[in-house]
Amino acid sequence: MKRGAKIAIGAAVAAAATWVGWGVYSSRTTAQVAYEVVGTANGVERRRYPALVTVETTAEDRSTAFRRLYRYITGANDGGTEIAMTAPVRTAGERMEMTAPLRTESAGSGVRMAFYLPASYAPETAPTPTEVGVSLTVEAPREIAVYQFSWYATGDRIKRATDHLLSTLEENGIRPTGKPFMMQYNAPWTPPFLRRHEVAVPIEP
């Protein structure tokens, strides 16, 4: 093998290793919303969540919604506070971090998207959004049923996961109390085999 080819292959291997290593690191270090697993059936988890503060928006598509929320965590708020999505940053004398997962659900012809804030924040202490269409909300304590999958969250994979979730609930006599939604835990550049996606639906406690 020629020396140039060896160098190119070595560079590709090093880049791939860096990509995977970064994906593992970011997945393990991102703060996540705490919950209690109260039951499992056929790969579906029943979880109990505490009250949670989110920053939320509704837009015509995922990209527009994400950009609005991203602007909020990068300073479009009354304190100009920056909140990192994948690692803590130091801002105004305190350390803050974005908490996984990202929540999305259908909203008419558009999409409703929310970022969860760390548990230390209450509505009165979280930075107030300054952009129209972005607001702080509170999710009351609730139980949800969740089915997890990996790789890219294509329409077909989401549909199969949702069908499995709903059929499992029906088989076990558990009634949904709302519409299914998506929860995603990784940055867009995370290797597909390291990605964590979940379809979820609120259920009767």
Buried (B, 14 or more C-beta within 10 A) or exposed (E): EEEEEEEEEEEEEEEEEEBBEBBEEBBEEBBEBEBEEEEEEEEBBBBBBEEBBBBBBBBEEBEBBBEBBEBBBBBBBEEEBBBBBBEBBEBEEEEBBBBBBBBBBEBEEBBBBBBBBBBEBEBEEBBBBBBEEBBBEEBEEBBBBBBBBEEEBEEEBBEBBBEBBBEBBEEEEBEBEEEBBBBBBBBEEBBEEBBBBBBBBBBEE
